[in-house]
């Protein structure tokens, strides 16, 4: 978690003057970024009142009233804010938790200052890859964060050539030890990492 917060802070140039919107439910792992990254950098968090998380108009009003500089949200939540007239040129918009469609990325990128697309399963500690998106460029999940390794492997665990489909495997500091009380599922999803330090493992994301 410390590695995640440090590398996210570097990538988005987070600092003590930032104001984050605390939008995500605590039951969703991405909320740790909204709450702990500002704490680690000396920034502020404006918590969204109960019942307003799905109210695009209320979210836009909070962003404007408090001078919010950073918002992390799923594409579904970004759609709500855009429909409510979001236009905040100084905003750093972080999108994750769902696939980000290119039309939505174009629309969102046009009304904010910077657009960042992040990807990662809970099993590898929230986010594993990050991409800075620019107008007209393809939407990708970007490159691995610090101390994170990403491989696209075939069914035998062999790296595939460029442009050949394979399953994304993630390794590095964020990989969990497994599932509590579920050794069979742990063995299926967490496999030895032949390219990492002795004893390290890769998480099979199931994403192609």
ABEGO torsion letter per residue (X at the ends): XAAAAAAAAAAAGBBAABBBBBABBAABAAAAAAAAAAAAAGBBBBBBBBGAAABAAAAAAAAAAAGBABBBBBAAAAAAAAAAGBBBAABBBBBBGBBBBAAAAAAAAAABABBBBBBEBAAAGGBABBBBBBBGBBBBAEBBBBGBBBBBBBAAGBBBBBGBBBBBBBBEAABBAEBBGBAAAAAAABBBBAABBBGBBBBBAGBX
